[in-house]
Amino acid sequence: MKIIRARDYNDMSRKAANIISAQIILQPGCVLGLCSGATPIGTYEQLVRWYDKGDLDFSGVRAVCLDEYVGVPRGDPHSFRYFLSSCLFDCVNIRPENVFVPDGMAGDLAAECGRYDRTIASMGGIDLQLLGLGYNGHIGFNEPGAAFEKDTHCVRLAESTRRANARYFDNMHLVPSKAITLGIKPIMQARKILLIVSGEDKSYVLEQALLGPVTPRVPASILQLHPDVTVIEYGAMP
């Protein structure tokens, strides 16, 4: 595991974008696993700037979204598809047919989760997975529990996760209680993993994830077992 300390949020974002852009340049047809949330916004903005300069070509890239709320339509501003479209997909030349997002409106959520896993497997898996870190140690929406959830699944979100995401909604009651999330298996099968973490308020959980025991109580701790993980953090380590 490689740990990189950034000077500030912009430096963290640029360093993360450097790794992703190198993946695209060296493997134009790569499969990128992409996450939502506040932390990666600067990374996506940097990638868009380099695209605008002509330094990056997304035409062959395939993008796999990490998760999606259940019961939120794809065009809703609160959906993660909408977030990634506004931050990245609509700003670069990625082909719409190369963007893959779990369908949180599916009538049969279990079948949708299986379909999503099969779609990823049909592409040969994920080449580089970008992750953030939840306050309770979740990656994607793999919440703390008694066991690691191997496959993509529908999860009931922890109250701490819902509170953290309430800032994007008018009130707490509007925050969805369920989501589809990529499972631990496809995440760990990614050839490279890039974890970005920002803020002193995540220092304790980052320490537990990187230095504590591997346990489903801290889902991100499973990353200790991956052969190619890069952690870029700002202000989260002493």
N, C-alpha and C positions, 0 to 999 in steps of 0.2 A: 504494500500500500504506500502510495506516494502522497505526502501531505504538503501543500503549498500554502503559505501564509500571504495573504494579499495586504496591501497598504490601506485600502479602503474599498468601498463597494464597487466603484468604477474599475479599480484594478482587478478585483475578483471577477467582475463581469468580462473584462477584456481577456483575462487569462483563460477563462472558461470558453469564450468565443474562439480563442486561438486554437484550442484543442479540437473543438467541433469543426472549425474551418479546415484544419489540417486533415481531418477525417474525410471531409467532402472533397478536398483537392486530391488526396491520394486515392480515394475510392469514390468516384463520382456517382456510382449506383448504390451507395451505402444505405443501410436501414438505420435511421436515427430514432431512438426512443426519447420522447420529449415530455417534460412535465410542465404543469401550470403553477400559478402562485406568484407572489411578489418577488421572490428571490431571483428567478431567471429573467425577469423583464429586461434588465440591463444587458444580459447576455444576448437576448434576441435583438435588442436595439443595435448592438454592435455588429451582429451578423448582417442585419439589414443595411447598415452603413457600408459594410464591405461589399455587399451585393450591389448597392447603388454606384459604387466606384468601379464596378466591373471585376472585382477580385474573386467573386464567388458565383457559381452556377448551380442552382438547385434543381435543374430540369430532370436529372436522373435520380435524385434523392427520394427515398420513400420514408415517410414519417409515421411513426406509431405513437399515438397519444397514450399516456400512462393511465389515465382514468377519466371518468365522466360521472356526473350526478345522475341518479335515477329520478325520472319524472320531470326532467328539464329538457325541453326541445332543443335541437341543435342550433336553432337561430336565436335562442334566448341569450341576452347579454351575460347571464350568469353561468352559461354552459362553458365547459373547458374547451370545447371545439371553437366556440366564438372567441374565447380568450386567445387561443393560439392562432386563430385566423387573423385577428386584429393585430397581434404582436408580430407575427412572422409570415404565415402562409399567404395572406393577401398582399404582402409587401415584397415578395420574391417570386421567382418563376417556377416554383414547385407545381407539378401537375396535380389538379384536383383528384384524379384517380389514384394518385400515389399518397394520399392522406388517409390514414386509417384511425378511426375513433370508435370506441365501444358505443353501442346504441342504448342510451339510458331510457329510451321510450319503448324498448322491445317488449312485446307481450309475454315472451318466455325468457326471463333474464338468465336462467341457467343455460339455455340453449345459446343465447347470445354470447355468454362467457366462453363456452366451448368453441363457438365459431371464431371468436377473436383469437383464441390460442392457436387454432388451426391456420388462420390467416397468417399469423406471425411465423409459424413453423414452415408454411409454404414458401416464405421468403428467405428461409435459411436462418431465421432468428435475427436478433438485433445486433448491429455492429457496435454501436455506442449508445449507452443509456444515460441520459441526464436525469439526475435526481436532486430533489431538495430534501430537507429533514424536518419532520414534524416535531412539535414541542414534546410529544410523548414518545418520540423515536420512530414514528411511522415513516415508511417510504412508499410512495404511491399513497393508497389508502389502506395499506396493510397495517391494521391497528394492532396494538399489543394484545396478546391472548395466551392461551395455554399451548398452542402449537403454531408453527409457521403454516400459512395457507399457501399451498404449493401452486395451484392453478389460478387463472383469472377467475374472479368470483364477485358476487354481490355482497357488500359489507354494510353493516349498520355502523354509522360513524360515531366515534366517541364524542361525548359532550365537549371535551376539551378541543377536539378538532372542529366541531361546529362553532364553538365560541371564537376560535382563531379565524374562522372564515366569515364570521358575522359582519365584519367590516365591509364586505362586498354586497351586503343586503341591507334593506331598509330597517329590518329588525331581526332578532334572533329566531323568531317563529318561522321566518321565510327560508331559513337555511335548510336545505334538504337533509334528511336523516339517513339516506342510503346512497351508495355509489357503486359503480363497477370499477374495479381496480385490477391492473395487471398483477398476477400472482408472483410469489417469490421465485418460482421456477424459471419463467421467461426472463425475469430481471437478472437472476444469477447466471443464466445462459448467455446473456449479452457478452460479447467479446471484450468490451471495455465498459467501465462504469465511471461516470464523472459525478461526484457529489459536491454540491455547492452549498455553503452554510454561511449565514451572515447574522451577526448580532450577539452580544453578551448573554442575552436571554436564552440562547441555545447552547451555552458553554457546558452545562451539566449533562444534557442529553447527548451532546457530541462526544464528550469524554466517555460516557457509558457505551456509546455505539462503537467507538474506536478502541477503547482500552478495557472495557468491562467484559464479562462473560458473554458468549454467544447464546442468546436466549430470545424466545418469541416475546418475552416481556418488553424487550427493546428490539423491534423488528430490524432496525438498521444494523444491528450487531452482526447479522448474517454476512454483511459485506466484508468482514474480516476473513472470510473463507474464499473470497473471490481472488483470482490470480492477477487481475489488472484493474485496480481501483485508484483513481486520483481524487483526492479531496482538496478543494480550494476553499479556504475559510477566511473570513474577515471578522475579527473581534470576538470569535467564539472559543478561542483557546488562550490560556494564560501565557 
